[in-house]
Amino acid sequence: MPSIDCDWRVVEGFGSDEEYDRFRTRILEQVESGLAKEERVKKRYSGIDWDEHWYRCAATKETWRLVAPDPPFNGIFEPV
């Protein structure tokens, strides 16, 4: 059975807290289904204690970071 890609795309900022919440819910659903796995944050890029989570896609083995908005920063989702 071929593995299914996580279909992740870079997000350069969320338009609202609600948009971020919907996005994070979708990622957590992928974790629940086994499509992705949450990883320990190894090194915070910012040095700031933002709400940051790392996820690894089971199909591609890529690790991505999700950082919640903290105005004026609008959050981000990008490969590590």
N, CA, C and O atoms as a Maestro MAE file, in Angstrom:
{
 s_m_m2io_version
 :::
 2.0.0
}

f_m_ct {
 s_m_title
 :::
 protein
 m_atom[320] {
  # First column is atom index #
  i_m_mmod_type
  r_m_x_coord
  r_m_y_coord
  r_m_z_coord
  i_m_residue_number
  s_m_chain_name
  s_m_pdb_residue_name
  s_m_pdb_atom_name
  i_m_atomic_number
  :::
  1 25 0.847 -1.175 0.000 1 A "MET " " N  " 7
  2 3 0.000 0.000 0.000 1 A "MET " " CA " 6
  3 2 0.900 1.249 0.000 1 A "MET " " C  " 6
  4 15 1.724 1.410 0.900 1 A "MET " " O  " 8
  5 25 0.752 2.125 -0.990 2 A "PRO " " N  " 7
  6 3 1.610 3.300 -1.040 2 A "PRO " " CA " 6
  7 2 1.282 4.278 0.089 2 A "PRO " " C  " 6
  8 15 0.126 4.429 0.484 2 A "PRO " " O  " 8
  9 25 2.328 4.937 0.599 3 A "SER " " N  " 7
  10 3 2.071 5.906 1.662 3 A "SER " " CA " 6
  11 2 1.515 7.199 1.068 3 A "SER " " C  " 6
  12 15 1.845 7.581 -0.054 3 A "SER " " O  " 8
  13 25 0.683 7.843 1.831 4 A "ILE " " N  " 7
  14 3 0.026 9.068 1.391 4 A "ILE " " CA " 6
  15 2 0.836 10.258 1.881 4 A "ILE " " C  " 6
  16 15 1.190 10.352 3.057 4 A "ILE " " O  " 8
  17 25 1.118 11.160 0.957 5 A "ASP " " N  " 7
  18 3 1.848 12.381 1.298 5 A "ASP " " CA " 6
  19 2 0.993 13.248 2.221 5 A "ASP " " C  " 6
  20 15 -0.235 13.222 2.131 5 A "ASP " " O  " 8
  21 25 1.623 14.005 3.093 6 A "CYS " " N  " 7
  22 3 0.901 14.873 4.027 6 A "CYS " " CA " 6
  23 2 0.307 16.097 3.340 6 A "CYS " " C  " 6
  24 15 -0.573 16.756 3.895 6 A "CYS " " O  " 8
  25 25 0.787 16.406 2.128 7 A "ASP " " N  " 7
  26 3 0.287 17.546 1.352 7 A "ASP " " CA " 6
  27 2 0.466 18.856 2.112 7 A "ASP " " C  " 6
  28 15 -0.450 19.675 2.188 7 A "ASP " " O  " 8
  29 25 1.655 19.041 2.671 8 A "TRP " " N  " 7
  30 3 1.957 20.260 3.415 8 A "TRP " " CA " 6
  31 2 2.520 21.305 2.483 8 A "TRP " " C  " 6
  32 15 3.280 20.989 1.568 8 A "TRP " " O  " 8
  33 25 2.146 22.557 2.716 9 A "ARG " " N  " 7
  34 3 2.636 23.709 1.966 9 A "ARG " " CA " 6
  35 2 3.101 24.763 2.967 9 A "ARG " " C  " 6
  36 15 2.551 24.872 4.063 9 A "ARG " " O  " 8
  37 25 4.101 25.526 2.590 10 A "VAL " " N  " 7
  38 3 4.598 26.592 3.453 10 A "VAL " " CA " 6
  39 2 3.495 27.624 3.680 10 A "VAL " " C  " 6
  40 15 2.807 28.039 2.747 10 A "VAL " " O  " 8
  41 25 3.346 28.024 4.935 11 A "VAL " " N  " 7
  42 3 2.426 29.101 5.302 11 A "VAL " " CA " 6
  43 2 3.282 30.223 5.878 11 A "VAL " " C  " 6
  44 15 3.957 30.043 6.892 11 A "VAL " " O  " 8
  45 25 3.248 31.376 5.227 12 A "GLU " " N  " 7
  46 3 4.082 32.514 5.627 12 A "GLU " " CA " 6
  47 2 3.358 33.439 6.602 12 A "GLU " " C  " 6
  48 15 3.713 34.612 6.710 12 A "GLU " " O  " 8
  49 25 2.368 32.943 7.299 13 A "GLY " " N  " 7
  50 3 1.631 33.759 8.259 13 A "GLY " " CA " 6
  51 2 0.157 33.419 8.195 13 A "GLY " " C  " 6
  52 15 -0.387 33.163 7.121 13 A "GLY " " O  " 8
  53 25 -0.478 33.420 9.336 14 A "PHE " " N  " 7
  54 3 -1.898 33.123 9.439 14 A "PHE " " CA " 6
  55 2 -2.664 34.432 9.562 14 A "PHE " " C  " 6
  56 15 -2.216 35.357 10.240 14 A "PHE " " O  " 8
  57 25 -3.825 34.513 8.905 15 A "GLY " " N  " 7
  58 3 -4.611 35.737 8.891 15 A "GLY " " CA " 6
  59 2 -5.326 36.023 10.189 15 A "GLY " " C  " 6
  60 15 -5.725 37.158 10.453 15 A "GLY " " O  " 8
  61 25 -5.491 34.969 11.018 16 A "SER " " N  " 7
  62 3 -6.208 35.141 12.284 16 A "SER " " CA " 6
  63 2 -5.888 33.956 13.191 16 A "SER " " C  " 6
  64 15 -5.350 32.943 12.743 16 A "SER " " O  " 8
  65 25 -6.224 34.097 14.465 17 A "ASP " " N  " 7
  66 3 -6.055 32.972 15.391 17 A "ASP " " CA " 6
  67 2 -6.927 31.804 14.965 17 A "ASP " " C  " 6
  68 15 -6.532 30.649 15.123 17 A "ASP " " O  " 8
  69 25 -8.109 32.086 14.426 18 A "GLU " " N  " 7
  70 3 -9.022 31.031 13.982 18 A "GLU " " CA " 6
  71 2 -8.424 30.240 12.828 18 A "GLU " " C  " 6
  72 15 -8.544 29.015 12.780 18 A "GLU " " O  " 8
  73 25 -7.775 30.946 11.890 19 A "GLU " " N  " 7
  74 3 -7.127 30.259 10.764 19 A "GLU " " CA " 6
  75 2 -6.021 29.341 11.285 19 A "GLU " " C  " 6
  76 15 -5.893 28.203 10.834 19 A "GLU " " O  " 8
  77 25 -5.226 29.834 12.232 20 A "TYR " " N  " 7
  78 3 -4.170 29.015 12.835 20 A "TYR " " CA " 6
  79 2 -4.781 27.793 13.526 20 A "TYR " " C  " 6
  80 15 -4.283 26.679 13.362 20 A "TYR " " O  " 8
  81 25 -5.849 27.991 14.293 21 A "ASP " " N  " 7
  82 3 -6.494 26.880 15.013 21 A "ASP " " CA " 6
  83 2 -7.007 25.819 14.045 21 A "ASP " " C  " 6
  84 15 -6.848 24.624 14.298 21 A "ASP " " O  " 8
  85 25 -7.620 26.241 12.940 22 A "ARG " " N  " 7
  86 3 -8.110 25.276 11.937 22 A "ARG " " CA " 6
  87 2 -6.943 24.504 11.334 22 A "ARG " " C  " 6
  88 15 -7.028 23.291 11.138 22 A "ARG " " O  " 8
  89 25 -5.856 25.210 11.042 23 A "PHE " " N  " 7
  90 3 -4.681 24.569 10.459 23 A "PHE " " CA " 6
  91 2 -4.088 23.557 11.432 23 A "PHE " " C  " 6
  92 15 -3.792 22.427 11.046 23 A "PHE " " O  " 8
  93 25 -3.914 23.952 12.684 24 A "ARG " " N  " 7
  94 3 -3.333 23.047 13.685 24 A "ARG " " CA " 6
  95 2 -4.228 21.827 13.895 24 A "ARG " " C  " 6
  96 15 -3.724 20.717 14.069 24 A "ARG " " O  " 8
  97 25 -5.549 22.018 13.881 25 A "THR " " N  " 7
  98 3 -6.478 20.891 14.012 25 A "THR " " CA " 6
  99 2 -6.264 19.890 12.882 25 A "THR " " C  " 6
  100 15 -6.278 18.681 13.114 25 A "THR " " O  " 8
  101 25 -6.064 20.393 11.646 26 A "ARG " " N  " 7
  102 3 -5.831 19.503 10.504 26 A "ARG " " CA " 6
  103 2 -4.542 18.705 10.697 26 A "ARG " " C  " 6
  104 15 -4.505 17.510 10.407 26 A "ARG " " O  " 8
  105 25 -3.483 19.360 11.186 27 A "ILE " " N  " 7
  106 3 -2.220 18.660 11.428 27 A "ILE " " CA " 6
  107 2 -2.406 17.607 12.526 27 A "ILE " " C  " 6
  108 15 -1.917 16.485 12.393 27 A "ILE " " O  " 8
  109 25 -3.099 17.954 13.594 28 A "LEU " " N  " 7
  110 3 -3.332 17.002 14.689 28 A "LEU " " CA " 6
  111 2 -4.166 15.815 14.230 28 A "LEU " " C  " 6
  112 15 -3.971 14.703 14.721 28 A "LEU " " O  " 8
  113 25 -5.089 16.028 13.299 29 A "GLU " " N  " 7
  114 3 -5.850 14.909 12.721 29 A "GLU " " CA " 6
  115 2 -4.915 13.984 11.946 29 A "GLU " " C  " 6
  116 15 -5.092 12.766 11.973 29 A "GLU " " O  " 8
  117 25 -3.921 14.550 11.253 30 A "GLN " " N  " 7
  118 3 -2.941 13.722 10.552 30 A "GLN " " CA " 6
  119 2 -2.104 12.924 11.549 30 A "GLN " " C  " 6
  120 15 -1.755 11.774 11.279 30 A "GLN " " O  " 8
  121 25 -1.781 13.516 12.689 31 A "VAL " " N  " 7
  122 3 -1.039 12.799 13.731 31 A "VAL " " CA " 6
  123 2 -1.883 11.639 14.257 31 A "VAL " " C  " 6
  124 15 -1.389 10.520 14.397 31 A "VAL " " O  " 8
  125 25 -3.154 11.910 14.547 32 A "GLU " " N  " 7
  126 3 -4.053 10.858 15.049 32 A "GLU " " CA " 6
  127 2 -4.184 9.702 14.081 32 A "GLU " " C  " 6
  128 15 -4.265 8.548 14.501 32 A "GLU " " O  " 8
  129 25 -4.207 9.997 12.782 33 A "SER " " N  " 7
  130 3 -4.394 8.955 11.775 33 A "SER " " CA " 6
  131 2 -3.098 8.217 11.450 33 A "SER " " C  " 6
  132 15 -3.117 7.226 10.719 33 A "SER " " O  " 8
  133 25 -1.962 8.694 11.991 34 A "GLY " " N  " 7
  134 3 -0.687 8.036 11.727 34 A "GLY " " CA " 6
  135 2 0.042 8.580 10.513 34 A "GLY " " C  " 6
  136 15 1.126 8.107 10.173 34 A "GLY " " O  " 8
  137 25 -0.550 9.576 9.852 35 A "LEU " " N  " 7
  138 3 0.075 10.171 8.673 35 A "LEU " " CA " 6
  139 2 1.281 11.026 9.057 35 A "LEU " " C  " 6
  140 15 2.213 11.190 8.270 35 A "LEU " " O  " 8
  141 25 1.252 11.570 10.280 36 A "ALA " " N  " 7
  142 3 2.338 12.416 10.771 36 A "ALA " " CA " 6
  143 2 2.589 12.093 12.235 36 A "ALA " " C  " 6
  144 15 1.782 11.430 12.887 36 A "ALA " " O  " 8
  145 25 3.721 12.571 12.742 37 A "LYS " " N  " 7
  146 3 4.084 12.335 14.135 37 A "LYS " " CA " 6
  147 2 4.645 13.629 14.711 37 A "LYS " " C  " 6
  148 15 5.423 14.320 14.053 37 A "LYS " " O  " 8
  149 25 4.251 13.957 15.940 38 A "GLU " " N  " 7
  150 3 4.813 15.141 16.569 38 A "GLU " " CA " 6
  151 2 6.208 14.805 17.081 38 A "GLU " " C  " 6
  152 15 6.424 13.753 17.683 38 A "GLU " " O  " 8
  153 25 7.150 15.708 16.836 39 A "GLU " " N  " 7
  154 3 8.534 15.538 17.253 39 A "GLU " " CA " 6
  155 2 8.869 16.554 18.332 39 A "GLU " " C  " 6
  156 15 8.199 17.578 18.456 39 A "GLU " " O  " 8
  157 25 9.885 16.278 19.098 40 A "ARG " " N  " 7
  158 3 10.377 17.239 20.086 40 A "ARG " " CA " 6
  159 2 11.060 18.391 19.338 40 A "ARG " " C  " 6
  160 15 11.801 18.161 18.383 40 A "ARG " " O  " 8
  161 25 10.808 19.618 19.774 41 A "VAL " " N  " 7
  162 3 11.482 20.780 19.178 41 A "VAL " " CA " 6
  163 2 12.936 20.724 19.621 41 A "VAL " " C  " 6
  164 15 13.238 20.842 20.808 41 A "VAL " " O  " 8
  165 25 13.834 20.542 18.658 42 A "LYS " " N  " 7
  166 3 15.251 20.376 18.993 42 A "LYS " " CA " 6
  167 2 15.945 21.708 19.223 42 A "LYS " " C  " 6
  168 15 16.772 21.825 20.127 42 A "LYS " " O  " 8
  169 25 15.619 22.716 18.416 43 A "LYS " " N  " 7
  170 3 16.258 24.023 18.562 43 A "LYS " " CA " 6
  171 2 15.291 25.082 18.073 43 A "LYS " " C  " 6
  172 15 14.931 25.114 16.896 43 A "LYS " " O  " 8
  173 25 14.875 25.945 18.977 44 A "ARG " " N  " 7
  174 3 13.974 27.035 18.587 44 A "ARG " " CA " 6
  175 2 14.757 28.032 17.738 44 A "ARG " " C  " 6
  176 15 15.785 28.557 18.166 44 A "ARG " " O  " 8
  177 25 14.264 28.279 16.549 45 A "TYR " " N  " 7
  178 3 14.962 29.151 15.618 45 A "TYR " " CA " 6
  179 2 15.019 30.585 16.123 45 A "TYR " " C  " 6
  180 15 16.001 31.293 15.900 45 A "TYR " " O  " 8
  181 25 13.959 31.005 16.804 46 A "SER " " N  " 7
  182 3 13.852 32.407 17.189 46 A "SER " " CA " 6
  183 2 14.605 32.718 18.479 46 A "SER " " C  " 6
  184 15 15.013 33.858 18.701 46 A "SER " " O  " 8
  185 25 14.788 31.720 19.320 47 A "GLY " " N  " 7
  186 3 15.337 31.991 20.635 47 A "GLY " " CA " 6
  187 2 14.280 32.547 21.581 47 A "GLY " " C  " 6
  188 15 14.542 32.763 22.764 47 A "GLY " " O  " 8
  189 25 13.101 32.771 21.053 48 A "ILE " " N  " 7
  190 3 11.981 33.292 21.834 48 A "ILE " " CA " 6
  191 2 11.084 32.105 22.198 48 A "ILE " " C  " 6
  192 15 10.981 31.145 21.435 48 A "ILE " " O  " 8
  193 25 10.452 32.172 23.337 49 A "ASP " " N  " 7
  194 3 9.604 31.060 23.781 49 A "ASP " " CA " 6
  195 2 8.206 31.134 23.156 49 A "ASP " " C  " 6
  196 15 7.207 31.306 23.854 49 A "ASP " " O  " 8
  197 25 8.158 31.001 21.817 50 A "TRP " " N  " 7
  198 3 6.880 30.978 21.108 50 A "TRP " " CA " 6
  199 2 6.255 29.600 21.236 50 A "TRP " " C  " 6
  200 15 6.929 28.639 21.608 50 A "TRP " " O  " 8
  201 25 4.969 29.502 20.927 51 A "ASP " " N  " 7
  202 3 4.247 28.232 20.894 51 A "ASP " " CA " 6
  203 2 4.650 27.523 19.601 51 A "ASP " " C  " 6
  204 15 4.069 27.768 18.544 51 A "ASP " " O  " 8
  205 25 5.646 26.644 19.693 52 A "GLU " " N  " 7
  206 3 6.225 25.993 18.516 52 A "GLU " " CA " 6
  207 2 6.102 24.480 18.635 52 A "GLU " " C  " 6
  208 15 6.346 23.900 19.692 52 A "GLU " " O  " 8
  209 25 5.716 23.853 17.524 53 A "HIS " " N  " 7
  210 3 5.583 22.390 17.453 53 A "HIS " " CA " 6
  211 2 6.260 21.916 16.176 53 A "HIS " " C  " 6
  212 15 6.224 22.597 15.151 53 A "HIS " " O  " 8
  213 25 6.878 20.743 16.248 54 A "TRP " " N  " 7
  214 3 7.485 20.134 15.071 54 A "TRP " " CA " 6
  215 2 6.731 18.855 14.742 54 A "TRP " " C  " 6
  216 15 6.348 18.094 15.630 54 A "TRP " " O  " 8
  217 25 6.525 18.633 13.441 55 A "TYR " " N  " 7
  218 3 5.814 17.449 12.965 55 A "TYR " " CA " 6
  219 2 6.613 16.800 11.841 55 A "TYR " " C  " 6
  220 15 7.199 17.484 11.001 55 A "TYR " " O  " 8
  221 25 6.626 15.470 11.839 56 A "ARG " " N  " 7
  222 3 7.312 14.709 10.786 56 A "ARG " " CA " 6
  223 2 6.258 13.951 9.980 56 A "ARG " " C  " 6
  224 15 5.432 13.225 10.533 56 A "ARG " " O  " 8
  225 25 6.307 14.136 8.670 57 A "CYS " " N  " 7
  226 3 5.408 13.420 7.769 57 A "CYS " " CA " 6
  227 2 5.934 11.994 7.600 57 A "CYS " " C  " 6
  228 15 7.103 11.802 7.264 57 A "CYS " " O  " 8
  229 25 5.088 11.005 7.830 58 A "ALA " " N  " 7
  230 3 5.513 9.600 7.744 58 A "ALA " " CA " 6
  231 2 5.929 9.229 6.321 58 A "ALA " " C  " 6
  232 15 6.866 8.453 6.139 58 A "ALA " " O  " 8
  233 25 5.252 9.766 5.321 59 A "ALA " " N  " 7
  234 3 5.530 9.400 3.928 59 A "ALA " " CA " 6
  235 2 6.842 9.994 3.422 59 A "ALA " " C  " 6
  236 15 7.631 9.301 2.780 59 A "ALA " " O  " 8
  237 25 7.078 11.267 3.708 60 A "THR " " N  " 7
  238 3 8.252 11.949 3.151 60 A "THR " " CA " 6
  239 2 9.432 12.012 4.113 60 A "THR " " C  " 6
  240 15 10.556 12.309 3.707 60 A "THR " " O  " 8
  241 25 9.174 11.731 5.399 61 A "LYS " " N  " 7
  242 3 10.185 11.816 6.462 61 A "LYS " " CA " 6
  243 2 10.660 13.248 6.689 61 A "LYS " " C  " 6
  244 15 11.668 13.455 7.364 61 A "LYS " " O  " 8
  245 25 9.962 14.236 6.145 62 A "GLU " " N  " 7
  246 3 10.320 15.639 6.357 62 A "GLU " " CA " 6
  247 2 9.766 16.129 7.691 62 A "GLU " " C  " 6
  248 15 8.661 15.763 8.092 62 A "GLU " " O  " 8
  249 25 10.553 16.962 8.370 63 A "THR " " N  " 7
  250 3 10.102 17.581 9.610 63 A "THR " " CA " 6
  251 2 9.807 19.050 9.335 63 A "THR " " C  " 6
  252 15 10.608 19.764 8.732 63 A "THR " " O  " 8
  253 25 8.636 19.480 9.794 64 A "TRP " " N  " 7
  254 3 8.193 20.862 9.616 64 A "TRP " " CA " 6
  255 2 7.927 21.475 10.977 64 A "TRP " " C  " 6
  256 15 7.616 20.772 11.938 64 A "TRP " " O  " 8
  257 25 8.053 22.802 11.049 65 A "ARG " " N  " 7
  258 3 7.783 23.522 12.288 65 A "ARG " " CA " 6
  259 2 6.534 24.378 12.119 65 A "ARG " " C  " 6
  260 15 6.330 25.026 11.092 65 A "ARG " " O  " 8
  261 25 5.715 24.359 13.145 66 A "LEU " " N  " 7
  262 3 4.504 25.182 13.192 66 A "LEU " " CA " 6
  263 2 4.645 26.115 14.384 66 A "LEU " " C  " 6
  264 15 4.766 25.664 15.523 66 A "LEU " " O  " 8
  265 25 4.629 27.418 14.120 67 A "VAL " " N  " 7
  266 3 4.756 28.409 15.179 67 A "VAL " " CA " 6
  267 2 3.479 29.242 15.197 67 A "VAL " " C  " 6
  268 15 3.067 29.799 14.180 67 A "VAL " " O  " 8
  269 25 2.870 29.315 16.361 68 A "ALA " " N  " 7
  270 3 1.616 30.058 16.517 68 A "ALA " " CA " 6
  271 2 1.853 31.551 16.366 68 A "ALA " " C  " 6
  272 15 2.943 32.045 16.653 68 A "ALA " " O  " 8
  273 25 0.830 32.270 15.914 69 A "PRO " " N  " 7
  274 3 0.939 33.727 15.841 69 A "PRO " " CA " 6
  275 2 1.171 34.337 17.227 69 A "PRO " " C  " 6
  276 15 0.620 33.878 18.227 69 A "PRO " " O  " 8
  277 25 1.988 35.364 17.256 70 A "ASP " " N  " 7
  278 3 2.247 36.146 18.463 70 A "ASP " " CA " 6
  279 2 2.541 37.569 17.975 70 A "ASP " " C  " 6
  280 15 3.696 37.934 17.757 70 A "ASP " " O  " 8
  281 25 1.464 38.377 17.805 71 A "PRO " " N  " 7
  282 3 1.600 39.691 17.160 71 A "PRO " " CA " 6
  283 2 2.779 40.481 17.712 71 A "PRO " " C  " 6
  284 15 3.025 40.507 18.917 71 A "PRO " " O  " 8
  285 25 3.509 41.134 16.785 72 A "PRO " " N  " 7
  286 3 3.170 41.347 15.374 72 A "PRO " " CA " 6
  287 2 3.538 40.177 14.461 72 A "PRO " " C  " 6
  288 15 3.260 40.237 13.263 72 A "PRO " " O  " 8
  289 25 4.150 39.122 14.984 73 A "PHE " " N  " 7
  290 3 4.479 37.922 14.196 73 A "PHE " " CA " 6
  291 2 3.198 37.147 13.907 73 A "PHE " " C  " 6
  292 15 2.395 36.907 14.808 73 A "PHE " " O  " 8
  293 25 3.008 36.753 12.634 74 A "ASN " " N  " 7
  294 3 1.765 36.099 12.224 74 A "ASN " " CA " 6
  295 2 1.828 34.576 12.196 74 A "ASN " " C  " 6
  296 15 0.908 33.927 11.698 74 A "ASN " " O  " 8
  297 25 2.915 33.996 12.732 75 A "GLY " " N  " 7
  298 3 3.049 32.541 12.728 75 A "GLY " " CA " 6
  299 2 3.642 32.051 11.418 75 A "GLY " " C  " 6
  300 15 3.784 32.804 10.454 75 A "GLY " " O  " 8
  301 25 3.987 30.761 11.408 76 A "ILE " " N  " 7
  302 3 4.599 30.186 10.203 76 A "ILE " " CA " 6
  303 2 4.479 28.672 10.240 76 A "ILE " " C  " 6
  304 15 4.398 28.073 11.313 76 A "ILE " " O  " 8
  305 25 4.468 28.055 9.061 77 A "PHE " " N  " 7
  306 3 4.577 26.604 8.918 77 A "PHE " " CA " 6
  307 2 5.577 26.388 7.794 77 A "PHE " " C  " 6
  308 15 5.337 26.781 6.652 77 A "PHE " " O  " 8
  309 25 6.714 25.754 8.128 78 A "GLU " " N  " 7
  310 3 7.780 25.599 7.137 78 A "GLU " " CA " 6
  311 2 8.642 24.381 7.480 78 A "GLU " " C  " 6
  312 15 8.640 23.910 8.617 78 A "GLU " " O  " 8
  313 25 9.384 23.875 6.478 79 A "PRO " " N  " 7
  314 3 10.286 22.760 6.760 79 A "PRO " " CA " 6
  315 2 11.387 23.193 7.714 79 A "PRO " " C  " 6
  316 15 11.811 24.348 7.715 79 A "PRO " " O  " 8
  317 25 11.842 22.245 8.525 80 A "VAL " " N  " 7
  318 3 12.957 22.506 9.447 80 A "VAL " " CA " 6
  319 2 14.244 22.421 8.666 80 A "VAL " " C  " 6
  320 15 15.322 22.604 9.231 80 A "VAL " " O  " 8
  :::
 }
 m_bond[319] {
  # First column is bond index #
  i_m_from
  i_m_to
  i_m_order
  :::
  1 1 2 1
  2 2 3 1
  3 3 4 2
  4 3 5 1
  5 5 6 1
  6 6 7 1
  7 7 8 2
  8 7 9 1
  9 9 10 1
  10 10 11 1
  11 11 12 2
  12 11 13 1
  13 13 14 1
  14 14 15 1
  15 15 16 2
  16 15 17 1
  17 17 18 1
  18 18 19 1
  19 19 20 2
  20 19 21 1
  21 21 22 1
  22 22 23 1
  23 23 24 2
  24 23 25 1
  25 25 26 1
  26 26 27 1
  27 27 28 2
  28 27 29 1
  29 29 30 1
  30 30 31 1
  31 31 32 2
  32 31 33 1
  33 33 34 1
  34 34 35 1
  35 35 36 2
  36 35 37 1
  37 37 38 1
  38 38 39 1
  39 39 40 2
  40 39 41 1
  41 41 42 1
  42 42 43 1
  43 43 44 2
  44 43 45 1
  45 45 46 1
  46 46 47 1
  47 47 48 2
  48 47 49 1
  49 49 50 1
  50 50 51 1
  51 51 52 2
  52 51 53 1
  53 53 54 1
  54 54 55 1
  55 55 56 2
  56 55 57 1
  57 57 58 1
  58 58 59 1
  59 59 60 2
  60 59 61 1
  61 61 62 1
  62 62 63 1
  63 63 64 2
  64 63 65 1
  65 65 66 1
  66 66 67 1
  67 67 68 2
  68 67 69 1
  69 69 70 1
  70 70 71 1
  71 71 72 2
  72 71 73 1
  73 73 74 1
  74 74 75 1
  75 75 76 2
  76 75 77 1
  77 77 78 1
  78 78 79 1
  79 79 80 2
  80 79 81 1
  81 81 82 1
  82 82 83 1
  83 83 84 2
  84 83 85 1
  85 85 86 1
  86 86 87 1
  87 87 88 2
  88 87 89 1
  89 89 90 1
  90 90 91 1
  91 91 92 2
  92 91 93 1
  93 93 94 1
  94 94 95 1
  95 95 96 2
  96 95 97 1
  97 97 98 1
  98 98 99 1
  99 99 100 2
  100 99 101 1
  101 101 102 1
  102 102 103 1
  103 103 104 2
  104 103 105 1
  105 105 106 1
  106 106 107 1
  107 107 108 2
  108 107 109 1
  109 109 110 1
  110 110 111 1
  111 111 112 2
  112 111 113 1
  113 113 114 1
  114 114 115 1
  115 115 116 2
  116 115 117 1
  117 117 118 1
  118 118 119 1
  119 119 120 2
  120 119 121 1
  121 121 122 1
  122 122 123 1
  123 123 124 2
  124 123 125 1
  125 125 126 1
  126 126 127 1
  127 127 128 2
  128 127 129 1
  129 129 130 1
  130 130 131 1
  131 131 132 2
  132 131 133 1
  133 133 134 1
  134 134 135 1
  135 135 136 2
  136 135 137 1
  137 137 138 1
  138 138 139 1
  139 139 140 2
  140 139 141 1
  141 141 142 1
  142 142 143 1
  143 143 144 2
  144 143 145 1
  145 145 146 1
  146 146 147 1
  147 147 148 2
  148 147 149 1
  149 149 150 1
  150 150 151 1
  151 151 152 2
  152 151 153 1
  153 153 154 1
  154 154 155 1
  155 155 156 2
  156 155 157 1
  157 157 158 1
  158 158 159 1
  159 159 160 2
  160 159 161 1
  161 161 162 1
  162 162 163 1
  163 163 164 2
  164 163 165 1
  165 165 166 1
  166 166 167 1
  167 167 168 2
  168 167 169 1
  169 169 170 1
  170 170 171 1
  171 171 172 2
  172 171 173 1
  173 173 174 1
  174 174 175 1
  175 175 176 2
  176 175 177 1
  177 177 178 1
  178 178 179 1
  179 179 180 2
  180 179 181 1
  181 181 182 1
  182 182 183 1
  183 183 184 2
  184 183 185 1
  185 185 186 1
  186 186 187 1
  187 187 188 2
  188 187 189 1
  189 189 190 1
  190 190 191 1
  191 191 192 2
  192 191 193 1
  193 193 194 1
  194 194 195 1
  195 195 196 2
  196 195 197 1
  197 197 198 1
  198 198 199 1
  199 199 200 2
  200 199 201 1
  201 201 202 1
  202 202 203 1
  203 203 204 2
  204 203 205 1
  205 205 206 1
  206 206 207 1
  207 207 208 2
  208 207 209 1
  209 209 210 1
  210 210 211 1
  211 211 212 2
  212 211 213 1
  213 213 214 1
  214 214 215 1
  215 215 216 2
  216 215 217 1
  217 217 218 1
  218 218 219 1
  219 219 220 2
  220 219 221 1
  221 221 222 1
  222 222 223 1
  223 223 224 2
  224 223 225 1
  225 225 226 1
  226 226 227 1
  227 227 228 2
  228 227 229 1
  229 229 230 1
  230 230 231 1
  231 231 232 2
  232 231 233 1
  233 233 234 1
  234 234 235 1
  235 235 236 2
  236 235 237 1
  237 237 238 1
  238 238 239 1
  239 239 240 2
  240 239 241 1
  241 241 242 1
  242 242 243 1
  243 243 244 2
  244 243 245 1
  245 245 246 1
  246 246 247 1
  247 247 248 2
  248 247 249 1
  249 249 250 1
  250 250 251 1
  251 251 252 2
  252 251 253 1
  253 253 254 1
  254 254 255 1
  255 255 256 2
  256 255 257 1
  257 257 258 1
  258 258 259 1
  259 259 260 2
  260 259 261 1
  261 261 262 1
  262 262 263 1
  263 263 264 2
  264 263 265 1
  265 265 266 1
  266 266 267 1
  267 267 268 2
  268 267 269 1
  269 269 270 1
  270 270 271 1
  271 271 272 2
  272 271 273 1
  273 273 274 1
  274 274 275 1
  275 275 276 2
  276 275 277 1
  277 277 278 1
  278 278 279 1
  279 279 280 2
  280 279 281 1
  281 281 282 1
  282 282 283 1
  283 283 284 2
  284 283 285 1
  285 285 286 1
  286 286 287 1
  287 287 288 2
  288 287 289 1
  289 289 290 1
  290 290 291 1
  291 291 292 2
  292 291 293 1
  293 293 294 1
  294 294 295 1
  295 295 296 2
  296 295 297 1
  297 297 298 1
  298 298 299 1
  299 299 300 2
  300 299 301 1
  301 301 302 1
  302 302 303 1
  303 303 304 2
  304 303 305 1
  305 305 306 1
  306 306 307 1
  307 307 308 2
  308 307 309 1
  309 309 310 1
  310 310 311 1
  311 311 312 2
  312 311 313 1
  313 313 314 1
  314 314 315 1
  315 315 316 2
  316 315 317 1
  317 317 318 1
  318 318 319 1
  319 319 320 2
  :::
 }
}
